[in-house]
Amino acid sequence: MVYFETFERNLPPGPALSAGPATVVAGGPVTVTWRGATGSVSSDWIGLFEPGAPNQAHKTYQYTDGTAAGSRVFAMNVLPGTYELRFLPNDGYAHTATSNAVTVTPPPQTTLFVQPAKVVAGGLLTVTWAGAPNPTPKDWIGLFEPGAPNQAHKTYQYTDGTAAGSRVFAMNVPPGTYELRFLPNDGYAHTATSIPVTVTAS
């Protein structure tokens, strides 16, 4: 019995996981660090889970490439809530370590402001945006006719990856009613729409 207890005390520690930051906006990055993965192989993997979920129900995962210690960056493209990371050896479904809890919060509301709301055709319109979550250099603002699909912009400008800022649009369009939309990362799903802008002939 004494020999058994001594043997247990001398066992090498298992892998350890930590994740940070512990609170992140949906879509934001979380860095997961592991260490102490002795006997690691390239098919060891780290998965993202809801607490209590079975190990087959990962939201996303990444392999460790067989290193005993290292880190990976996970984009938290999940619904707001609480999550955890788990270390699972050799493509298996028995985890040997669990990270601290990570809380994913809703993204801030992106807003668009225009000035003036009425402009002569060919005139200048200033568009200001704020609250862009996880901004990228490929976020863009497009000019549209109300009801038009997001692929049917009249003109557009990139935001250059800032969460807030402004752009000046030359309204070289026929008289009518228009709107501006904010679309993240070269995509076609807009997250904000301005008030209507009226373009007049004179």
Order of alpha helices (4+ residues) and beta strands (2+ residues): alpha-beta-beta-beta-beta-beta-beta-beta-beta-beta-beta-beta-beta-beta-beta-beta-beta-beta-beta
